[in-house]
Amino acid sequence: MSTKQDVHKWLIGFQTFLNRRPEFAPFAKEVTVRPRELRDFDLIVGKHKKTWIKALAAEAFQDMILQALNAYTLEDRKVPDPSPDPSDEILAAVAELKKSGTLYLPPIAPETVSAMRNYLAERPIYPSSRAEKGTEISIAEARQSVNVAVFSEPDMINCPGLLETALDPLRLGVARHFLGVPPTIALATGWWSFADPNEPKAAQLFHIDVDDYKFVKFFIYLTDVDETSGPHAFVPTTHRHDVILDASNRAVDNDDFGRWYIEKLRKTDEEVQHFFGIEPIHITGPAGTNFMASTNGIHKGTLPKSKDRLICQVVYGVSPLKQTPYEPVTFGTTESSNLPENMQELPLSYSVRLLASATP
């Protein structure tokens, strides 16, 4: 399950599963294609991605989708549950994440933070959201010309400690029971946000993410982050269906709210306050601070003013539909040299299958 062909096979298998389970008929109706269209990978993916918005807007519909995905994963595909007996710590953490939308996690060990920083100091950075070949830039040049510079995803996959931490029993357990489905890691990324006296750009403005039927993001600060060095800002509870519905009902024009919420990519602080009336929180802390956020809620990475911020992110989703597909790294090569061997075995191999494969 790592190439486009494997994902296509997964999608066809999932459609077959849905069509024989009448309790999932409303979902099947949204994503099913005719037999002669089964070879059209882009068509099938497009139907799923269009349905992401409907899941975001309708809690009962989202719950049905998650039940279907969980049953398909555990019953049809026979994937072992990565957290079959969650501890009280995991259940309490999930409850907090569901309630507020964010969750502080135990600090990352200083030696792990140092290893990650030292590794990334030797990796190239790129001045755009996509680390394309030929666009490498020095950190000195980046500080003078861009707000954000990113690392390539293959480099982030091999970042020592990143996936190992994301897949430890606590964090993987929280993701599994928050999502209701054994997680698939859809993305591993990292970037520098540079201190800038000018205006915020792109994701430094409030927005929502729509990355899957349900997803949650895990962040690690690799530099100290205070109020002036780019804290993650999140508007509490705005990931919840009931809070979004209340805001829509309070709006003078429900359609106007819907267009603003779904269609307007970047949202001003004033607009967020107008529609929700909830003050954002700023997540700060020393290097090693790490947290989860349900970023279908309103959030942003604030523009650093005093010093640069280095951050890593892992995205847990419920399907294998990556936003920007690429071929995974291969176990047993230099590009996967920092990945523990147990990631080649179930259940962890299922979670990393889009990022690392046993065969080229």
ZADRENMAR-911897 format. One record per residue: residue number from 1; x, y, z of N, C-alpha, C in turn. Coordinates in steps of 0.1 Angstrom, whole numbers, plus 5000, padded with zeros to 4 digits. Atoms other than C-alpha are relative to their C-alpha. Layout:
<recs>
NUM;X;Y;Z;X;Y;Z;X;Y;Z
...
</recs>
This chain:
<recs>
1;5008;4988;5000;5000;5000;5000;5009;5012;5000
2;4991;4989;5000;5025;5026;4989;5000;5008;4987
3;5000;4993;5013;5021;5034;4952;4986;5004;4996
4;5013;4996;5006;4993;5049;4932;4992;4988;4997
5;5008;5012;5003;4983;5014;4921;4995;4994;5013
6;5004;5006;4987;4981;5002;4957;4988;5008;5006
7;5011;4991;4995;4959;5032;4967;4987;4997;4991
8;5011;5003;5009;4937;5025;4936;4993;4987;5004
9;5006;5013;4996;4933;4989;4947;4993;5001;5013
10;5007;4997;4988;4924;5001;4982;4986;5006;4998
11;5013;4993;5003;4897;5024;4968;4990;4990;4994
12;5009;5010;5006;4882;4996;4947;4995;4990;5010
13;5004;5009;4990;4882;4973;4976;4990;5006;5010
14;5008;4993;4991;4866;4999;4998;4986;5002;4994
15;5013;4999;5007;4838;5005;4972;4993;4986;5001
16;5007;5014;4999;4831;4967;4971;4995;4998;5014
17;5004;5002;4986;4830;4966;5009;4987;5009;5003
18;5011;4991;4998;4806;4996;5010;4987;4995;4994
19;5011;5005;5008;4783;4981;4984;4993;4988;5006
20;5006;5012;4994;4777;4949;5004;4996;5003;5015
21;5004;4997;4987;4771;4967;5037;4989;5011;5000
22;5011;4990;5002;4736;4984;5036;5000;5011;5010
23;5000;4989;4990;4742;5004;5068;5009;5012;4996
24;4991;4990;5005;4768;5024;5049;4995;5006;4986
25;5006;4997;5013;4745;5030;5018;5001;5015;4997
26;4999;4985;5003;4744;5069;5022;5014;5004;4996
27;4986;4997;5003;4782;5070;5021;5003;4994;4986
28;4997;5007;5013;4784;5045;4992;4994;5008;4989
29;5007;4992;5011;4760;5067;4972;5009;5011;4996
30;4992;4988;5003;4785;5096;4974;5013;4996;4993
31;4986;5002;5005;4817;5078;4964;5000;4988;4989
32;5000;5011;5010;4806;5048;4942;5000;5005;4986
33;4999;4997;5015;4815;5049;4905;4995;4987;4993
34;5005;5011;5008;4801;5027;4877;5012;4991;4997
35;4990;5010;5003;4820;4995;4868;5010;5005;4990
36;4991;4996;5011;4834;5010;4836;5009;5012;5004
37;4992;4989;4995;4848;5039;4857;5010;4996;5010
38;4991;5005;4989;4867;5018;4882;5015;5002;4997
39;4986;4998;5004;4899;5023;4862;5005;5015;5001
40;4997;4985;5000;4897;5061;4865;5003;5004;5015
41;4995;4997;4987;4918;5067;4896;4996;5014;5005
42;5002;4986;4996;4914;5105;4896;4985;5002;5002
43;5014;4998;4998;4876;5102;4893;4996;4995;5014
44;5003;5005;4987;4874;5080;4923;5005;5008;5012
45;4994;4992;4989;4897;5101;4944;4992;5013;5001
46;5008;4988;5000;4878;5132;4933;4987;4999;5008
47;5013;5002;4993;4845;5118;4946;5003;4999;5015
48;4997;5001;4985;4861;5110;4980;5003;5014;5005
49;4996;4987;4995;4877;5144;4983;4988;5010;5001
50;5012;4991;4999;4844;5162;4975;4992;4997;5012
51;5008;5004;4989;4828;5142;5002;5006;5004;5014
52;4994;4996;4988;4853;5154;5028;4993;5012;5006
53;5007;4988;4995;4834;5187;5030;4987;4997;5007
54;5013;5004;4995;4801;5170;5036;5002;4994;5014
55;4997;5006;4987;4817;5150;5065;5004;5011;5010
56;4996;4989;4991;4831;5183;5079;4987;5007;5005
57;5012;4992;4997;4796;5198;5079;4989;4991;5008
58;5011;5008;4995;4775;5168;5091;5006;4989;5009
59;4994;5009;4990;4785;5149;5123;4995;4986;4998
60;5005;5013;5001;4762;5119;5118;5006;4993;4987
61;4994;5006;5013;4775;5114;5082;5014;4997;5002
62;4986;5003;4997;4811;5117;5094;5001;4987;5008
63;4999;5012;4992;4805;5091;5121;4997;4987;4992
64;5002;5012;5008;4791;5067;5096;5012;4996;4991
65;4988;5003;5009;4821;5071;5073;5011;4994;5009
66;4989;5005;4992;4845;5065;5102;4997;4986;5005
67;5003;5013;4997;4826;5034;5112;5003;4991;4988
68;4997;5007;5012;4829;5022;5076;5015;4997;4998
69;4985;5001;5002;4866;5029;5074;5006;4991;5011
70;4995;5009;4989;4872;5012;5108;4997;4985;4997
71;5004;5014;5003;4853;4981;5098;5008;4994;4988
72;4992;5005;5012;4870;4979;5064;5015;4997;5004
73;4986;5002;4996;4904;4983;5080;5002;4987;5009
74;4998;5011;4991;4900;4958;5108;4994;4987;4996
75;5007;5012;5004;4875;4933;5093;5004;4995;4986
76;4997;5004;5014;4882;4933;5056;5015;4998;4998
77;4986;5000;5003;4919;4941;5055;5008;4994;5011
78;4994;5007;4989;4927;4924;5088;5012;5007;5006
79;4989;4992;4994;4949;4952;5101;4999;4999;5015
80;5001;5000;4985;4958;4947;5138;4997;5014;5006
81;5003;4988;4994;4944;4974;5160;5012;5005;5007
82;4988;4996;4994;4974;4995;5171;4998;5004;5015
83;5002;4997;4986;4957;5004;5204;4987;4994;5005
84;5012;5007;4997;4931;4978;5213;4994;5002;5014
85;5004;4998;4986;4930;4985;5251;5006;5013;5005
86;4994;4987;4996;4936;5022;5256;5000;5002;5015
87;4998;4998;4985;4949;5033;5290;4991;5012;5004
88;5007;4988;4995;4931;5059;5312;5006;5013;4995
89;4993;4988;5005;4958;5084;5301;4996;5003;4986
90;5004;4998;5014;4949;5079;5264;4986;5005;4999
91;5014;4996;5001;4912;5081;5270;4998;5014;5005
92;5002;4986;4995;4915;5113;5291;5006;5010;4990
93;4994;4992;5010;4938;5128;5264;4990;5002;4988
94;5010;5000;5011;4912;5119;5237;4988;5009;5003
95;5012;4992;4995;4884;5135;5257;5004;5015;4999
96;4996;4986;5000;4904;5168;5260;5001;5004;4985
97;4998;4996;5014;4913;5168;5223;4986;5002;4993
98;5014;4999;5006;4876;5162;5213;4993;5013;5005
99;5007;4989;4994;4865;5189;5237;5005;5014;4995
100;4994;4987;5002;4889;5218;5230;5006;5001;4986
101;4993;5000;5013;4907;5208;5197;5015;5000;5001
102;4985;5001;4999;4942;5209;5211;5003;4992;5012
103;4996;5008;4989;4962;5187;5234;5015;5001;5002
104;4986;5000;4996;4996;5193;5251;5004;4985;5003
105;4995;5013;4998;5017;5161;5252;5013;5000;5008
106;4988;4999;4993;5046;5151;5274;5012;5005;4992
107;4989;4994;5008;5078;5170;5264;5009;4989;4994
108;4990;5008;5007;5102;5154;5239;5013;5001;5007
109;4987;5000;4993;5135;5144;5255;5010;5009;4993
110;4990;4990;5006;5163;5170;5250;5009;4993;4990
111;4991;5006;5009;5186;5145;5234;4993;4997;4986
112;5007;5002;5012;5159;5137;5208;4998;5013;4992
113;5001;4986;5006;5153;5174;5201;5013;5003;4994
114;4986;4996;5006;5191;5179;5196;5003;4992;4988
115;4998;5009;5012;5193;5149;5172;4992;5005;4988
116;5009;4995;5011;5164;5163;5152;5006;5013;4994
117;4995;4987;5004;5179;5198;5151;5013;4998;4992
118;4987;5002;5006;5214;5186;5142;4998;4993;4986
119;5003;5006;5013;5200;5164;5114;4994;5010;4990
120;5006;4990;5009;5179;5192;5099;5009;5011;4996
121;4990;4990;5003;5208;5216;5101;5008;4997;4987
122;4992;5005;5012;5224;5195;5073;4991;4997;4988
123;5009;5003;5011;5193;5192;5051;4997;5013;4993
124;5004;4988;5008;5184;5216;5023;4986;5005;5003
125;5013;4995;4998;5155;5239;5026;4996;5007;4987
126;5006;4995;5013;5132;5253;4999;4990;5011;5003
127;5008;4987;4997;5113;5286;4996;4985;4999;4998
128;5014;5001;5003;5079;5272;4988;4994;4989;5008
129;5007;5010;4993;5053;5249;5002;5003;4986;4994
130;4996;5013;5006;5065;5222;4978;5015;5000;4998
131;4986;5000;5001;5101;5212;4980;5004;4994;4987
132;4997;5005;5014;5108;5209;4943;5015;5001;4997
133;4986;5000;5003;5142;5201;4929;5003;5013;4993
134;4995;4988;5007;5162;5231;4918;4996;5013;5007
135;5004;4988;4993;5147;5255;4943;5006;5001;5014
136;4993;5000;4987;5171;5249;4972;5004;5014;5003
137;4996;4986;4996;5179;5281;4991;5008;4999;5013
138;4992;5000;4987;5204;5289;5019;4991;5006;5011
139;5008;4994;4989;5190;5298;5053;5002;5015;5001
140;4998;4986;5000;5206;5332;5050;4992;5007;4990
141;5008;4994;5011;5189;5339;5017;4985;4999;5004
142;5014;5002;4997;5156;5325;5030;4996;5011;5010
143;5004;4990;4990;5156;5349;5060;4998;5013;4994
144;5001;4987;5007;5159;5378;5036;4988;5000;4990
145;5009;5000;5012;5133;5367;5010;4987;4993;5003
146;5012;5007;4999;5106;5344;5024;4996;4999;5015
147;5005;5002;4986;5084;5340;5055;5003;4986;5005
148;4999;5014;4996;5087;5302;5055;5009;4992;4990
149;4992;5009;5009;5112;5276;5041;4998;4986;5006
150;5004;5014;4996;5104;5239;5041;5011;4990;4997
151;4991;5012;5003;5123;5206;5042;4992;4991;4990
152;5007;5009;5008;5115;5179;5017;4994;4989;5008
153;5006;5011;4992;5092;5151;5029;5009;4988;5001
154;4991;5011;4997;5117;5123;5023;5010;5003;5011
155;4990;4996;4990;5142;5142;5045;4992;4999;5014
156;5008;5000;4987;5114;5146;5072;4997;4986;5004
157;5003;5014;4997;5105;5109;5070;5011;4994;5008
158;4988;5005;4994;5141;5101;5079;5005;5008;5012
159;4996;4992;4989;5143;5127;5106;5001;4992;5013
160;4999;5009;4989;5156;5109;5137;4990;5004;5011
161;5009;4998;4989;5129;5105;5163;4986;5005;4996
162;5013;4994;5003;5100;5121;5144;4989;4990;4999
163;5011;5010;5002;5080;5091;5132;5000;4991;5012
164;4999;5008;4988;5093;5071;5162;4991;5006;5011
165;5008;4994;4990;5077;5096;5185;4985;5000;4996
166;5014;4999;5005;5045;5100;5164;4993;4986;5001
167;5005;5013;4999;5041;5062;5166;5002;4993;5013
168;4999;5006;4987;5048;5057;5203;4986;4996;5005
169;5013;5005;4996;5019;5040;5222;4991;5011;5004
170;5009;4989;4996;5006;5073;5237;4995;5008;4988
171;5005;4991;5011;5005;5094;5206;4992;4993;4989
172;5008;5008;5010;4994;5067;5182;4987;4996;5006
173;5012;5004;4993;4968;5056;5208;4990;5012;5000
174;5009;4988;5000;4954;5092;5211;4995;5002;4986
175;5004;4998;5013;4953;5095;5173;4989;4989;4996
176;5009;5011;5003;4936;5061;5169;4986;5002;5006
177;5012;4999;4994;4909;5068;5194;4993;5013;4998
178;5006;4987;5004;4903;5104;5184;4994;4998;4986
179;5005;5001;5013;4899;5094;5148;4989;4989;4999
180;5009;5011;5000;4880;5062;5155;5004;4989;4989
181;4995;5009;5011;4901;5044;5128;5015;4998;5003
182;4986;5001;4999;4936;5029;5129;5007;5011;4990
183;4996;4988;5008;4956;5060;5116;5009;4996;4989
184;4990;5000;5011;4974;5064;5084;5007;5013;5000
185;4992;4988;5001;5002;5089;5084;5000;5005;4986
186;5001;4995;5014;4995;5111;5054;5011;5009;4997
187;4990;4990;5003;5023;5136;5058;5010;5001;5012
188;4990;4996;4991;5056;5143;5076;5007;5011;4994
189;4994;4988;5005;5069;5178;5072;5006;5008;5011
190;4994;4991;4991;5089;5205;5088;5004;5013;4993
191;4996;4988;5007;5098;5241;5082;5005;5011;5010
192;4996;4988;4993;5114;5273;5094;4990;5011;4997
193;5008;4988;5002;5092;5303;5100;5010;5012;5005
194;4990;4990;4997;5114;5334;5099;4994;5013;5006
195;5004;4987;4994;5111;5365;5121;4999;5011;4989
196;5002;4990;5010;5097;5393;5100;4991;5011;5005
197;5008;4989;4994;5085;5428;5109;4988;5003;4991
198;5011;4996;5009;5061;5428;5079;4988;4992;5002
199;5013;5006;4998;5028;5412;5073;5000;4985;4999
200;5001;5015;5001;5018;5375;5078;4995;4996;4986
201;5004;5005;5013;5013;5354;5047;4995;4986;5001
202;5004;5014;5002;4995;5322;5037;4995;4994;5013
203;5005;5007;4988;4991;5298;5067;5003;5008;5013
204;4999;4992;4989;5001;5326;5090;4988;5009;5003
205;5014;4994;4998;4965;5339;5086;4991;4988;5004
206;5009;5010;4996;4936;5321;5101;4994;4992;4988
207;5006;5008;5010;4922;5292;5081;4996;4986;5006
208;5002;5014;4996;4909;5256;5083;5006;4991;4990
209;4995;5011;5009;4923;5224;5069;4989;4990;4997
210;5008;5011;5004;4904;5198;5050;5008;4990;4993
211;4990;5009;5005;4928;5170;5046;4995;4985;4998
212;5005;5014;5000;4907;5138;5050;4985;5001;5006
213;5013;5000;4994;4873;5127;5063;5001;5004;5015
214;4997;4995;4987;4888;5132;5097;5015;4999;5002
215;4986;5001;4999;4924;5139;5107;5004;5008;5012
216;4994;4992;4989;4946;5153;5135;5015;5002;4997
217;4986;4997;5002;4980;5169;5134;5008;5001;5012
218;4990;5001;4988;5010;5164;5157;5011;5009;4997
219;4989;4990;5002;5035;5192;5161;5010;4999;5011
220;4989;5000;4991;5069;5194;5177;5007;5013;4998
221;4991;4989;5000;5087;5227;5185;5014;4996;5002
222;4986;5003;4999;5124;5224;5178;5008;5012;5005
223;4994;4988;4994;5131;5259;5190;4991;5005;5011
224;5009;4994;4989;5118;5278;5221;4990;5009;4993
225;5011;4992;5006;5085;5294;5212;4993;5008;5011
226;5008;4991;4991;5071;5324;5231;4990;5008;4992
227;5011;4993;5006;5044;5349;5223;5005;5008;4987
228;4994;4992;5011;5068;5367;5199;5008;4992;4990
229;4992;5008;5009;5084;5338;5181;4991;4989;4993
230;5008;5008;5008;5055;5323;5162;4992;4989;5006
231;5008;5011;4994;5032;5303;5185;4989;4996;4991
232;5012;5005;5007;5005;5281;5170;4988;5006;5007
233;5012;4994;4995;4972;5299;5174;4988;4992;4996
234;5011;5009;5002;4940;5279;5177;4988;5006;5007
235;5012;4994;4995;4904;5291;5182;4993;4988;5007
236;5005;5012;4994;4892;5265;5208;4986;4997;4996
237;5013;5006;5003;4862;5243;5200;4995;5002;4986
238;5005;4997;5013;4859;5255;5164;5002;4988;4991
239;4999;5013;5008;4867;5219;5152;4987;4992;5001
240;5012;5008;4997;4833;5208;5166;4988;5003;4992
241;5012;4997;5008;4802;5204;5146;4990;5009;5007
242;5010;4993;4992;4780;5218;5174;5004;5015;5000
243;4996;4986;5000;4801;5250;5176;4999;5007;4987
244;5001;4994;5013;4802;5255;5139;4985;5003;4997
245;5014;4998;5003;4764;5250;5137;4994;5012;5008
246;5005;4989;4992;4758;5275;5166;5005;5013;4993
247;4995;4988;5006;4780;5301;5148;4991;5003;4987
248;5008;4998;5012;4760;5295;5116;4986;5005;5003
249;5013;4996;4996;4727;5299;5133;4999;5014;5006
250;4999;4987;4995;4738;5331;5150;5002;5011;4989
251;4997;4991;5011;4749;5346;5117;4987;5006;4994
252;5012;4994;5007;4725;5371;5100;4996;4992;4988
253;5002;5007;5012;4729;5351;5068;5007;4987;5001
254;4993;5013;4999;4736;5314;5071;5008;4997;4988
255;4992;5002;5013;4747;5312;5034;5013;5008;5000
256;4988;4991;4999;4771;5341;5040;5010;4993;5009
257;4991;5007;4991;4786;5322;5070;5006;4988;4993
258;4995;5012;5007;4789;5290;5049;5010;5004;4990
259;4990;4996;5010;4807;5308;5021;5013;5004;5006
260;4988;4995;4993;4831;5325;5045;5007;4988;5006
261;4994;5011;4992;4837;5293;5065;5007;4990;4990
262;4995;5010;5009;4842;5269;5036;5008;5006;4988
263;4995;4995;5013;4851;5290;5005;5012;5010;5002
264;4989;4990;4999;4873;5318;5019;5012;4994;5007
265;4989;5008;4995;4907;5303;5023;5007;5007;5012
266;4993;4993;4989;4923;5330;5046;4989;5009;5007
267;5010;4993;4992;4903;5346;5074;5006;5010;5009
268;4994;4990;4992;4910;5378;5093;4997;4997;5015
269;5003;5002;4986;4912;5379;5131;4986;5006;5003
270;5013;4993;4998;4882;5403;5130;4988;4992;4996
271;5010;5009;5004;4861;5379;5110;4997;4988;5009
272;5001;5011;4991;4868;5350;5133;4993;5004;5013
273;5006;4995;4988;4859;5371;5163;4985;5003;4998
274;5014;4996;5003;4827;5383;5146;4991;4988;5000
275;5009;5011;5002;4814;5349;5137;5000;4990;5012
276;4999;5010;4989;4826;5328;5167;5000;5007;5014
277;4999;4994;4987;4833;5353;5195;5009;4992;5010
278;4991;5008;4992;4860;5330;5209;5014;5005;4999
279;4986;4995;5001;4895;5342;5218;5009;4988;4997
280;4991;5011;5003;4923;5321;5203;5010;4998;5011
281;4989;5003;4991;4949;5304;5224;5013;5000;4992
282;4987;5000;5006;4986;5306;5217;5008;4989;5007
283;4993;5011;4994;5006;5274;5222;5015;5004;5001
284;4987;4996;4998;5040;5283;5236;5008;4989;5008
285;4992;5009;4992;5069;5264;5252;5014;4998;4995
286;4986;5002;5004;5105;5254;5251;5001;4990;4989
287;4997;5011;5010;5121;5232;5224;4996;4987;5006
288;5005;5013;4995;5105;5198;5228;4986;5000;5003
289;5015;4999;4998;5070;5211;5234;4994;4994;4988
290;5008;5006;5011;5046;5190;5214;4986;4999;5003
291;5015;5000;4998;5009;5189;5209;4993;4995;4988
292;5008;5003;5011;4981;5177;5188;4989;5011;4998
293;5011;4990;5002;4955;5199;5171;4991;4995;4989
294;5010;5004;5010;4923;5191;5152;4998;5012;4991
295;4999;4988;5007;4931;5216;5125;4989;5002;4989
296;5012;4995;5007;4897;5215;5108;4994;5012;5007
297;5004;4988;4993;4892;5241;5135;5009;5011;4995
298;4994;4987;5005;4903;5277;5129;5013;5002;5007
299;4987;5000;4994;4940;5281;5134;5010;5008;4991
300;4990;4995;5008;4972;5297;5122;5014;4999;5007
301;4986;4998;4994;5010;5298;5127;5003;5014;5000
302;4999;4986;5000;5015;5333;5139;5014;5004;4995
303;4987;4995;5006;5043;5354;5122;5009;5003;5012
304;4990;4997;4990;5074;5353;5144;5005;5015;4998
305;4995;4986;5000;5086;5388;5154;5014;5001;5005
306;4987;4999;4992;5116;5382;5177;5011;4990;4995
307;4990;5010;5004;5133;5350;5165;4993;4989;4991
308;5005;5010;5009;5129;5322;5140;4994;4988;5008
309;5006;5012;4994;5108;5291;5147;5002;4988;4991
310;4999;5013;5007;5116;5255;5137;4990;4990;5005
311;5011;5008;4995;5087;5231;5138;4999;4988;4990
312;5003;5013;5008;5079;5195;5126;4985;4997;5002
313;5015;5004;5000;5044;5181;5118;4998;4987;4994
314;5005;5013;5005;5029;5147;5113;4985;5000;4999
315;5014;5000;5002;4994;5143;5099;4995;4986;5001
316;5007;5013;4999;4973;5113;5110;4987;5001;4993
317;5013;5000;5006;4944;5105;5087;4993;4987;5001
318;5008;5012;4999;4918;5078;5081;5000;4993;4986
319;5000;5006;5013;4923;5071;5044;5014;5002;4994
320;4986;4998;5007;4954;5068;5020;5000;5010;4990
321;5001;4989;5011;4944;5099;5000;5009;5012;5004
322;4991;4989;4998;4974;5121;5003;4997;5012;4992
323;5002;4988;5008;4971;5157;4992;5010;5001;4988
324;4990;4999;5010;5004;5155;4973;5008;4986;4999
325;4994;5014;5000;5012;5118;4965;5015;5001;4994
326;4987;5002;5005;5048;5108;4959;5004;4986;5004
327;4995;5013;4997;5068;5075;4960;5006;5000;5014
328;4994;5000;4986;5077;5065;4996;5015;4996;5000
329;4987;5005;4999;5112;5059;5008;5000;4985;5002
330;4999;5015;4999;5124;5023;5009;5008;4996;5013
331;4993;5005;4989;5133;5005;5041;5014;4994;4996
332;4988;5007;5002;5169;4993;5043;5010;5008;4991
333;4992;4991;5009;5184;5023;5023;5004;5012;5009
334;4996;4989;4992;5202;5054;5034;4989;5010;5003
335;5010;4990;4998;5171;5075;5030;4990;4996;5011
336;5008;5004;4989;5154;5054;5057;5009;4995;5012
337;4990;5006;4990;5185;5048;5079;4996;5003;5015
338;5004;4996;4986;5169;5065;5110;4987;4994;5004
339;5013;5006;4997;5137;5045;5109;5002;4987;5008
340;4998;5013;4993;5134;5017;5135;4994;4989;4992
341;5004;5012;5008;5130;4982;5122;4986;4996;5003
342;5014;5004;4998;5096;4977;5139;4990;5007;4992
343;5009;4994;5010;5081;5001;5114;4997;4992;4988
344;5002;5009;5011;5084;4973;5089;4989;4989;5003
345;5009;5010;4996;5059;4952;5109;4987;5006;5004
346;5013;4996;4996;5022;4954;5116;5000;5001;5015
347;5009;4991;5007;5005;4974;5130;5007;5013;4995
348;4994;4988;5004;5031;5002;5125;5002;5002;4985
349;4998;4999;5014;5038;4993;5089;4988;5005;4993
350;5013;4995;5005;5001;5000;5082;5000;5016;5001
351;5001;4986;4998;5004;5035;5096;5010;5008;4991
352;4989;4993;5007;5036;5044;5077;5000;4996;4985
353;4999;5006;5013;5027;5027;5044;5001;5010;4989
354;4999;4990;5011;5024;5059;5024;5013;5007;5000
355;4987;4993;4998;5058;5071;5037;5012;4991;4998
356;4989;5009;5001;5080;5041;5038;4995;4986;4996
357;5005;5013;5006;5078;5008;5019;5012;4990;5001
358;4990;5011;5000;5096;4974;5021;5006;4998;4986
359;4995;5002;5014;5101;4974;4983;4999;5013;4993
360;5000;4987;5008;5110;5002;4958;4987;5001;4992
</recs>
